[in-house]
Amino acid sequence: MSTRAPVFDELVGDEQVFFREYFDRMPLLRRAAIQGDVREVLRAEDLDELLHRESLRLPYVSIFGRESSYQVSRLIHGKPVTDCVAPERVHEHFLSGATIQWYSMNHFFPNLRELTSMLARKFASRSEVIAFLSAAGAKESAGCHQDPVDLFIIQVEGTKNWKVWVPRKGEPTSHEPDELGEPLIDTDLAPGDVLYMPYGTPHLVSSKNAMSLHLSVAVKPRKWSELLIDIVGDIVNGDAAFRGFPYLDEQLSDEQADTLERLAGLLAERIALIDPKARLQQLARAGRDAAVPSNGHVFGDAAGIDRAQKTTGFKRGPAEVLFGDTDDGTCTLEIRKTTSASMDGKVEHSIRRTRIKVPEKIAAGLRHMTEGDILTAEDVFPVGDAERSLEVAKSLARMDILQPVRLPSR
């Protein structure tokens, strides 16, 4: 399976030049931009393996104009699942000259998830990887069109011809090539080449005489209009002055018009009071939080705690610990852990609080652990013997107070 994620410099070259001259302005073509073997990013064999997992469902796979002809029902734990993909039918379409689209490949391959996470952090917006696998001489059914997203095209196998015109934001999404004039770029992409197209760039793709695989990495940076809608929404939803219910009859009264004028003025006052820089930073954080997928390792972490031995090192975990008063040789600890949940593109944060009582010796060991300390359980908790110290450390690790780590070599 492919394992490498391209880095940002491979996609854009000089980052400052990219954002100054190309981002949201002009297409950028970079020859042999992906270092090493580009098939380390995704191989055609990876798609074969994915197709035969028997768990692949619509709409992850799409074939232009043939949506229902490769759908099959499977029994999973005695229940029918009707939108599964039939591998042999997909292969038949491919061998007859079809182009197959594989949506959200970042849902299946960790290196592509790493790629979209990197772009989400750069653009504070969601990213998706779509793979296009074309048979030799396949006819592209999309025609000449433009997409409402920024695209990074990575050619992986074979070659494809790309005709690219100057961006035409706000115009129809489909075009006749003759109406667009001479293309800005008319070239064949070879493995390792990268093509950047900003939002609204008309393009036409055609296959050559060999199989072709390319990735279309989509990013949708938020427009100023979308950012302003978020700002205004936060203001009006959080202020009781905007919560009334007007009755909008056919003949609106002067009173209703006066109310709207007053509220519009109040909104302008509220907007004037915001700190623009701080608000943009908040919007950027919110965009990244909503866009970067979770990479939690709860199961692996649990297994790692259970495997810990007397020689295993421990460091402080992510949970915040507040120490209460000592009473009868015990100390009350309040454990605070922030949790996040993503729903409908928004991330909600909450703090989970837990109180436990521990012997003062254990609380003292935690108090003396500083950020960066990596110590064995016996070094932190001298509570009798090494086995007992290890069990204490494991119990605290399960509450995210500690984390097992590899001890530095001495």
N, C-alpha and C positions, 0 to 999 in steps of 0.2 A: 504494500500500500504506500502511496505517496506520503511524504512526511514534511516537506519544506514549505514554509510560507514566505512569499516575496516580501521584502521590506519596502518601506515607502520610497527610499531613494531609487530603487529599481523601477518603480512605477513612474516617477516624476523627474528623476535627475536632481538638479539643484532645487531644493525646496523653496528657497526665497524667490528664485526666478520663476518657478512654477506658479506660485500664488500671485506674483506681480504681473506676469505676462500671459498666462494661459488659463488659470482657474476662472471659470464663468465667462471666459472670453473666446478662446481659440482652441482648436484641436492641437494635440502634440503627438508626434510620431517619434518613438525611440527604438532604434534598431539594436537587436541583441542586448536588450536591457536586462533580461533575467540572467543572472550569473549561473554558470554551471549547466547541468542538464535540466531543462525546463520540465521534463517529465517527472521530476521529483515533486512538482506542484500537483499534478494530476495525470494519471496515465489512462489510456483507453482500457487497459486491463482492470483498472479500478471500477470502471463503469460496468464491465461484465460482472464483476464480483457483486457490486451493489444490486444489479438487476436480478441476480439469482438468489438473493437473500430470502425471497418469498414474502418479505414484510414490506416491500416497496408499494406505495399506494399513490393514487391520483391525489392531487395534481402535480406530484413531484416530477412525473414524466409527461411530456406532451409531444405529439407529432402533428405538424401542421395539417389541418383538415381531416384528421383521422382519429379524433378523440375517443370514440366509443369502440374502435375495432381492436383494441389491445387490453380491454378491461375484462377481468375475470373475478368470480366469486370464490372465496376460500372459507373453509371452516376453521375457526380458531377457538379452541376450547369449546367446541360444539355449537358455536354461534357463527352465522354467515357474515362475512365481511365482503361487501359487494364491489368495492372500488380498488381491488388489488390489480397489479400490473402483471400481464402474462409475458414472460421473457421471450418465448419463442415467437410470439406475434410481433413484438418490438423488433426482433432480429429480422423477421420477414420484411417488415417495412424498410428497415435500413438497407437490406440487400436489394430492395427494389428501387433504391435511390432517394430515400427520405432523409430529412434532417430531424434529428431528435433533440429536444430541449430537456435539460435536467435542471429543475428549479431548486434553489436553496441547498446547493451542495455543501454549504457550510453547516447544515444540520447533520451531515453524515461524516465529514472528514475533519478531524481536529486541526490539521494545518490550515484548512480553509476557514475554519472558525477563528483561528488566530489571525488570519488575514483580515476578516471582516471586523474583528475586535480592534485591530490596529487602525483601520480606516474610521471606525466609529469614534475612536478617541481623537483622531485628527479633525474630523468634520462635525463632531457632536451630533451625529445622525446615524440612522440605521444603514447597514450595508448587506448586500446579498450576492452570492456567487451563482451564476447560471452557466451551465456548460452546454455548448452547441456541438453536437457530433454529426458530421455530414458525410454521406457516402460520396464516392468519387462522382463528380458531375452532378451532384444533387441540386435540385431547383429550390431556391429560397423563396418561400411563400410570403414572407413579410413585405417584400417589395421595398420601394424607397420610402423611408419613414424617419421620424425623429422620436426620441423617448423623453419623458418628463423626469429624467434622472441624469446624473453624471455617470459616465461609463469609462472603465479601464478595461481595454481588450487585451488579453494575453493569449498569443498564439502558442499552442502546445504541440500539435501534430499537424503535418501537412502544411498546405498554404491556402489562403483565401484572398480574393481580390476585394478591396475596400475602396469605394468611392465616397468621399466625405466632402460636404459643403460647409459654407460659413453658417454658424448657428443662426436660427430664425425663431427666436423665442416668441411664443404667443400666436404663431401661425398654425395652420392645419397640420395634423400629425402625419398625414400621408401626402406624397408628392409625386409628380411626374418628373423624371430626371431632366427631360428637355426644358422644363420650365425653370429649372434652377441655375442654368448656365453651366460654365465649366466648373468641375469640382476643385476644391482646394487641395485635396489629396486623392490620387488615383494610383494605388500601389498594391502589391501582393505582400501580405504579412507572412513571415517565415517563423518557425519555432524560436521562441525567445523574444520576439518583437512585442512591443507594448504600444497601444494607441489610446490616447485619452481624448474623450469627446465630452464637452460640457453639455449641460441641459439644453435640449432643443436643437441638437446638431443633426441635420438630415444626412442619411447614409444609405448606401446600397451595397449588399454583400453578395458575392457569387463564388461558388465552389470551383475548384480546379479539377484536374484529372486524377486526384488521389484523395483518400480519406482525410478529413480535416477535423481537428478538435481545437476549439478555442473557449476561453473563459470570458464571460462578460461580467465584470465586477461592478455592481451598481451601487451608487451612493446618492442619497437625496438630501443635500444640504437644505436647511430651512431658509425660506425667503424672508425678507424684511417684513412682508405682510403677515407671515405666519408667526414671527417673533412678536410683532406688535399685537396680534390677536391674543397671544398668550399673556402678554403684559396687561392688556385691557381686561381680559377675562379674570385674571387674578384680582384686579382692582374691583370690578363690579360684583364679583361673586363673594368678595370678602368684606363688603361694606353694606350695612343694613339700609343705607339711603337709596340703594338701587333695587330693593327687593319688592317694591309694590307691584300690584297687578292692574294695569290700565284696562279700561273697557274701550276697545276700538270699534265704535259703531260706524255706520256708513257716513254720518255727518259729524266729523270730529269737532269737539268743542275747543274754544280758545283756551280753556283751562288745561286740556290735555296737551295742546301745543306748547303752552307756557311751561308745563311740567317737563316735557322733553327738552326744551331749551335750557331749563335750570339744571337738569341732570347732565346734559352735555357740557355745560359750563363747569359743573362740579367734577366731571370726569377729567376735563382739561386741567383743572387745578391739581387733581390727584396725580396725573401724569407728570406735571411740572415738578412735583416733589420727589420723584424717583431719582436715585443715583444711577445714571446710565451705565457706567462701567461695572458697578456692583451687580446691577440687574442682568447685564449681558453675561457676566461670569456665572451667575445663578442659572441662567438659561442654558449655558454651555454645559454646566455640571449635570443639569436635569436631562439634557439631550444625551450625554454620554451614559448616564445611569440607565436610561431607558433603552439605549442601543447596544451596549456591550453585553453579550450573553453571559449568563452565569457559568462560572467554571468551578463550582463547588466540588470538593472531593470528600464528601461526608463518608461514603463507604470505605474509600481508601484510607481516610484518616482513622476511622474506627479500627480497621485492620492493623494499621501502624501502631496504634496505642496498645492493642492486644499483643503485638509482637515485641514490645519494648522489654529490654532485659536490664539487669543490674548495671551494665556498662553503658546503657543508652543515655544520651544527653537530653536535657529538657530546657526549654526556654519559656518565657512568659507568653501566653496565648493572646488571642484577640479580645477576650472579655475584659471589661473594666472591673476591678475589685475595690470595693470600699470596705475599710476595716472599722468595725464597731468597737464598743467597749469590751474589755476583758472581764469575765465574770466566772468565778469558781473554776479558774483554769481553762476556760473556753473563750472563744472569740466569735462573734457573729460577723459573717462576711455577706455583703450584698453584691451579687454578681450581675452586672449589666452588660447585655449583649445586644447590639444593633442588628436587626434583621431587615431584609429588603424583599419586596415582592413586586413583580412587574405585571401590570394588567392594562391591556389596551394601550400599550405604548407609554404608560406612565409608571413611575416607580414610587412605591409607598414605603417609607421607612418607619420602623417601630422599635421601641426599646423593651426588651424582655428582662424583667428583674426577678432574681431568685435569692432567697436568704437561706444560709446554712450555718450551722455551728460546727467549729472545728477546735481541736486542742490548741492552746496558745503556742505550743512549739511549732505546729504547722503554720499558723498565722505568722509567726516570727520569721520562719523560713521564706515565706512569700514576700514579706515586707522587705527583706534584705536582698531579694533578687532584683537587679536593675536591668534596664533595657539592654539587650545584647548578651547578657549572661547565658552561658550554656553549661549546665552542671548536671551531674548524676543525681538521681533521686536521694541517695544517701547523703550527698553533700548538702542538699537543701533541707531534708527532713531527717535528722538524726533521732528517730523515734524508737529505736530498739535494735533491729537488725535490717540488713539490706533488703530482704524480701518484703518486710513490712513497709519500708520506705518506698519501695517500688510500687506496691499496691496503692499507697496514698497518692503518689504522683500520677498513676493511671486514672484514679478516680477524679482527680482535679483536671486532668487532660480531657476527660469525657465531658467536662463542663466548660471547656475552652479557656480555663485558667492557665493551663500549661500546654505545651506542644512538644512531642518527642522529635528530636533532630539528631543528625549524625554528629558526634563529637569531633572537633578539629584534631587532626593528627598531631602527635607530639614528637 
